[in-house]
Amino acid sequence: MSEIPAASLAEGDPFYEKIYTGEEKRQAAASTDRENWLRRRFAAKEAVFKALGEDPDTARICEIEVLDDELGAPHVVLHGTLLARARERGTKEVLISLSSDAEYALAFAAAQTQASPMKGKDE
């Protein structure tokens, strides 16, 4: 869950410039609720770190991009070192779900790896 002050989402703010990619900034500007759009993306980036088993202190958050597709559904694009490490671990895709209200943003991410048999108990 993320709560970010509005001032940190202003263009030129160090937090804003460090966290968001150029395409994320462009999509946020085109959205009907820019601040909420950005808050959801920050929550998503935190969730992606966790899903990949990455330490935010040793990886660059701007290497995670959370963009809307042509239908408005969010999807994750990895870059640089994070992409390389995800590939090494066999990650095929990172699935993401976003939600928010007026105060908080929340995201859930799941890293999907190479196909493996479904685990379960046979009846």
Secondary structure, DSSP 8 states (H G I E B T S, - for coil): -B---GGGGSTT-HHHHHH--HHHHHHHHHSSSHHHHHHHHHHHHHHHHHHHT--TTTS-GGGEEEEE-TTS-EEEEE-HHHHHHHHHTTEEEEEEEEEE-SS-EEEEEEEEES---------
